[in-house]
Every structure is written in C-alpha cells, then in structure tokens.
Amino acid sequence: MKDLDTGTVFEGDMGRAYEVTGILLPEDITRRLESLGIFEGTKLQILNKKKNGAVIIKARGARWAIGKEFAKGIRVREPGEIKEQQDETDN
Amino acid sequence: MKQTINVAFVGNPNCGKTTLFNAYTGANLKVANWPGVTVERKEGETDYRGQHIKLIDTPGIYSLTSYSIEEKVTRQCILEDDIDVIINIVDASAMERNLYLTMQLLELGKPVILALNMMDIVEERGMEIDMHRLPELLGHIPVVPVSARKRTGLDVLMHAVKHHYEEGPAGNVVVYRPDMEKRIVEVEKLLKSRYPQIKNIRWHAIKLLERDDEVEKQYSLDTAAVIDRSYEKDIINQKYDYIEEVIDECLFYKSEKAASTDKIDEVLTHRLWGVPIFLGIMALVFFLTFFIGDALKGVFEIVLSMFSDAVNHLLVSVSAADWLISLIVDGIIAGVGGILTFLPNIFILFLALAVLEDSGYMARVAYVMDKIMGRAGLSGKAFLPMILGFGCTVPAVMATRALEREEDRKKTILVTPFMSCSARLPIYVLFADMFFGKYAMAAAFSMYVLGMLTAIVIALVINRFQKNKSSQSLLIELPEYKAPNARTIMIYVWEKVKDYLTKAGTTIFVASIVIWFILNFNQHGMVTEVSESFGAALGRWFEPLLAPAGLGLWQIGVALISGLSAKEVVVSSFAVLFGVGNANSAAGMAQIVQNLSVYGFGALNAYALMVFCLLYTPCAATIGTIRKETHSWKFTFMMIAFQLLLAWGCAVLVFQAGSLLAGI
C-alpha cells in the first residue's frame, strides 16, 4: 500500500498494522463486522495474504480469514497517519 | 433451595464452551470448531452438593443480534426459556472480542457468571489478569477462572451457580451517551406501559434503539418520537469503548510473547504451500485409516469367525431349521458382522478428523481453499461442510446451514455427497484389497481425490452457467492452535462409533435380512439355487444397463440397489450373495474374487464399481436430510437422478477407456 494515503485491507502489506477508516460493504456485512469489533477506529494487523485472494487479519486479539471482496471493502490507513489525525481532533 | 437450577452455557465459537459442557455432563455432543454444526441446543445434568443443576449448551455466537441461525437459537433460549443463570464462557486469551457478548448478556439483567477459560494460555504468554478489578467493572458478577481442558475450576463454577442464581449484575455496566440513555429510559417507559409483562426491559429498549427486526416485530410500538434512526452503530461503538477501558484496567503485559499460532500459520496457511500441505495431511489421514485400520482388523476377524462358528454349532445342536440357520449365519452374521470388522478403519478415520478439528486446523482449510472454491463461485467456508462429508454426508449437509446465501447452500449440498463418506470406506477397502494387491491403498485413496475433484468440477460447471455469480465472501475466525484434548476427542469419536454400531444394528441388520430373503426365496418358496431367487430376477433387470460399465452382473445390480439403504450394505450384500461368512477376511475375499472371476470380473471392473459407489446416491438418510434442509422434493429427486446418471456415466467412462487402453 505504498504511496497511498489510505487503501484497503486487500491492498495492505503482510505483517503491517493499520487502522480502519471505514467500511464500504453492504449493510448486513458491515453490521456483522461491527459486531465482531471491526469498524472505524479498529486497529488491525495483516498476518497473511494470498496473491489476489483472501487475507488473514488480527483484530481485537482474534484472527479472521477475510475473503477478497470483503477485504476490498475495509478501508484502512497506516498508524502514523492516525496519530496525527488524533492529535488534530484532540486539539 | 431451588429444586433445579437451569443454566445456559453461552459464549463465542471456539471459546471452549462445549468442552466445558462435556466436562460436567460427559454428554454425547458434537464438538465443532466452526459455527453451523451445533445449531441445536443440547442439554445435560449435574449435581453439586445436593443441588440439581440442568445445563443447556447453546451454539457459539459473537453477539445477541439475530443475523444468523446460531444467534437466533441462543437468543430464543436465554430470553424465552426458564433460564436461571447464564454461564458466559470467555476465552481469556482473546478477552477483548469475547467481552462484547458479555456486555450484551449483562444488559439482559439476568444472573450472569463469567467463566474465564483458557487461563493456561494467558499464563503461557506471560499475560496477567486483575481478578479483583474485573468483576468490579462487570457489575460485580462472579468471575471464575476455569480450564475446560484440564478440568480445573469446575466445582468453583457450580458453587457460584448455587449461590448466585438470583442475583443479576449490579446497576448498568455500560452507560451510554446521555442523549442515548435518555432515549433508552423513554423507550423503557413506552414498553412498560404497553407490555408490562416484559422482563429484561433495558435490553429490549436497547434492541429497539438498534432497530432489531425480531424485537420490533414482537413488540409493535410507536417509537418514532424517540427513535429517529438506528442507534446500532453507536451502541456497538460505546460497548467496545467500555471494553477497551476494561482491558486497560485488567489485562497486563498484553501480547508480550508472540503467539505460537502465528508461527504455525506462517507454514500451514502459506500462500504456496497451504494447499499441498492440506492435501498431504488428508493423505496421511487416509494412510493411517487404511494402514492402522487394517492392522487391527485381524482381531475382529478372529472374534467374528469364532462367534459365527459358535452360533452355527449351537443352532445345529438344538436342531434348528435349515432356513433359520441360514438366516442367522448367512444373513445376519455375514451382513452385520462383516460390517463390524471395518470398525477399526472407521475409528481411525474419525479419530484423525477429530484431532484436526480440535487442534484448530480445520478453519484454516477454509482460508487455504478459498481461492480454488472462489473459482467455483463459493467461498472457502463452503469447503468445511465438504470436509465433514469425509466422515458422514448427513451432518455435512446439515452444516451447510453456516452458509448465509441460499444459492451457495444448495450448490454445496449438491456437491457434498461426492466427498467420500466413511460408509463408502468398507467398499474401497474390500475391493482394493481384493483386486489391487500392493496398490490397494493407492486405489482406495484415488477415490477420495476423485470425489473431491468431482465436487469442485461440478461446482465450477454450475458456476459457469449460473446467472447471478456474486458469491458470499469468506469471513471466518481462525482459532488459536491447541493440543487436542483427549476427552473432547474421545467423546466425538465415541459418538461416531456409536452411530456406526447403531447403523449396523438397525439399517444394516434389516437390510441383511431383506437381502437374505430376496436371495433365498422366490414365488414358490425357498430356493436351492440363488440364481432362481427374487433377487436374481431383480438384478437381471439391471444387467443390460450396468453392462457398459463392466458391472453387468445381476449380483452387482442387487448390491447397488441395496446400497441405497446405506453404503456399507453393498459389502454385506456381497457377503450374503456369495455365501461368505466374513467378506473382510482373506478367505472371504478369495472366495468372492473366485466367484467374480468366473464372469471375467477383474481389476478394471472393480475400479468402475468403486467409482460408481463413490458417486451414486449415498444413502436413504442423506436423501431424507437433503429433503429436510432444502424443503424441496423436486431438488431432492433431481439430485438423485443427477447422482445416478453421473455415477453411471463415470463408471462407463472408466471401464470403456480402461478397456481401450488395455487393448492397446
């Protein structure tokens, strides 16, 4: 996900940590992800991914295998950007 | 003291809930590492210091919404039933996610006891939990550390049940934003005035704020003035905010030590090696099934042969009628007993599947197979019922309930029977041993590979012609790897062995008697030549149809038809047909081979027969289950027709192509 301000879990790099900035998926899927604790602000780590395929993430202490379509709908950014953003909101 | 305290076990999938339940009841439960298998609740009983306690196991769920069957079952159970106490089992090693369900349970206002499971993993990772602060933050409910696997803390947990079945959490644990709290209070008032009988009033009010379909339907209320939109997102967010506070306060040295699970996953879910490793593991499972199973077979053979001789001797000594001796020795003992000698193979197969399931590997298969399944228009999750199909097609078809979309479900139901179930194992073992000598294991294993390939190819073909191709993407939790628990595995395997024995005592018993009858009688009475029997006449109708597949013998026609009751019956039929006491013994096999070779039946014919048995309709129980799950006789009959046609087509292809090659 180099040179991108934000991207999706699908584009993320293996082994890196991200923070969810939004979920662009059908309502029922978004709700399910939310009840699993995956929504805006959730920190996650990409543990494993297949080329053009599913991704394994770790969020809130649990590991999830997420299919390609869902992974494309979870928008994330890198933690560095999060901190700056948070400082702004704190101020 | 209450006469019986009703306790519901509620928790996330993979939190060790069923293992804990089994620790108390030793009940015959299916333990599965993915949702969709334990969809019906199970009950058991225990006594603690004179107190009778009824335990109810519920399916693993992540939240109390009503999006999935599991959630609906659990919600209904704890809301409507006479549940006194909820034992919320929490995986201490993944507390953050587990506590979300806890927060919802606490809102019910019912007595909740938190069973903190997997504390050993927490300690191993060098994490510490403040056991003093945790209950304080959870409304002062009892928090009991337990280990379901090591069976520790079990008495303390029941002690808590005995003493806390009347006390709910103190106050509201999660307090929402003031504007939302105001709305909750207003909805509570509306609910109270219209439905004064409602218990758990706060929970219902919160659910209305979330615009929960079921609660809205059940309690029609004009809330437009109070609820201007769905507050579900806000409620979830604020619950997780509170959970973060709890974690901050109570969990120390979080993830200090990297979990070994991640290291194992680097290998087992590797993007290149994942699939070959899975195939290797399955090959090992079947190798063990054949190798160890066959090694243990001898003991069973000796016992069966001794039993058969003893019964024969006894019947002769009491001057029993010939037909009765024939029915018992040639019909029942040959039919049922022959099947029992395959018990070691079945035992090893289920033992291996249980170890894979309990260790946490099975869920990884969904990830590993996701891409291949994706090409067939299914998610990797659809592969899980298919693996269950290696054990038995009936629960496998039922497990497709875990798939959200109806089209995905039907497609998976259609292909699952091609996964070779344990009932087909005796056929492969017998025919591979009889005709393939040192290549027996390879011949038998090829059936499993062929079954898997057929399933995937059929799904691919359907996907090609399907109009609506969008499939549900994968979303599945990958549990921590753990050393398999002996008790959990033994309960699982015993359940399967019991099923097998029950089937031998019922379906196969009856089928053996029926087969004996149709092979020993015709319209004029008992026959001396089997070729004059009803069975022979019936089988002869199928001879021309089966001939292109190299199976044009009336005996095979009879065996295949009787195999519709249960696949093992194909083997019992051969035993009864050729008058063999034990088809699975060296002598029995030699006798069958000799009988068949008279008709020119050789290895190629045997392979065509194995292919036919792999692909045609598994059994009556499967047909019933498919009808029940799809609610459609049309679908069920079309599926049977398809399976028969496919089995016939492939067997013909194998035999004709093989004959051509042999000719060259």
Interface residues (C-beta under 8 A of the other chain):
Chain A: D28 I29 R31 R32 L33 E34 S35 L36 G37 F39 G41 L47 N48 K49 K50 K51 G53 A54 I56 K58 A59 R60 G61 A62 R63 W64 A65 I66 G67 K68 E69 F70 A71
Chain B: Y62 S63 T65 Y67 S93 A94 M95 E96 R97 Y100 E232 K233 I236 N237 Y240 S255 T261 D262 D265 E266 T269 H270 R271 A363 R364 A366 Y367 D370 K371 G374 S379 G380 Q472 S473 L474 L475 I476 E477 L478 P479
